[in-house]
């Protein structure tokens, strides 16, 4: 198993932004991880005191090469 760790932000409008590879495996998997995260649908933005805020995420994506 190979694991790419990506970070991204859900902005105040609920869109995925600032996708970055924190720990890559190889360029092919790294680019695929970025592509998949960028395809995520619009989210409900996080809120603090009732106001939308940017929320940062770190997410591992596992690949199972055959």
C-alpha positions in Angstrom: 0.0 0.0 0.0 1.1 3.5 -0.8 -0.2 6.6 1.0 -0.2 10.2 -0.2 -1.0 12.8 2.4 -2.7 16.0 1.1 -3.7 19.2 2.8 -6.5 21.5 1.6 -8.7 24.3 2.7 -12.5 24.5 2.5 -13.1 28.2 2.0 -15.9 30.4 3.4 -18.0 29.6 0.3 -17.5 25.8 0.8 -15.0 25.3 -2.1 -11.8 23.2 -2.0 -8.8 25.4 -2.3 -5.0 25.2 -1.7 -4.5 21.5 -2.3 -1.0 20.5 -1.5 0.9 17.2 -1.2 2.4 17.0 2.3 3.9 13.5 1.9 4.1 12.1 -1.6 4.9 8.6 -3.0 5.7 9.3 -6.7 4.5 12.0 -9.2 1.8 9.8 -10.7 0.1 9.1 -7.3 0.7 12.6 -6.1 -1.1 14.1 -9.1 -3.9 11.7 -8.8 -4.4 12.5 -5.2 -4.6 16.2 -6.0 -7.0 15.5 -8.9 -9.4 13.5 -6.6 -9.4 16.2 -3.9 -10.0 19.0 -6.4 -13.1 17.0 -7.6 -14.8 17.0 -4.2 -18.2 18.7 -4.3 -18.9 22.0 -2.6 -19.0 21.6 1.2 -20.9 23.4 3.9 -18.4 25.9 5.2 -17.2 25.8 8.8 -18.5 28.5 11.1 -17.2 30.4 14.2 -19.7 32.5 16.1 -22.1 32.0 13.2 -19.8 33.4 10.5 -18.2 31.2 7.8 -14.5 30.6 8.2 -11.8 28.7 6.2 -11.1 25.2 7.5 -7.9 23.3 6.9 -7.9 19.5 6.4 -5.1 16.9 6.2 -6.2 13.7 4.5 -4.4 10.5 3.6 -5.2 8.8 0.3 -4.3 5.2 0.0 -3.3 3.5 -3.2 -3.1 -0.2 -3.7 -0.8 -0.9 -6.6 -1.2 -4.4 -8.1 
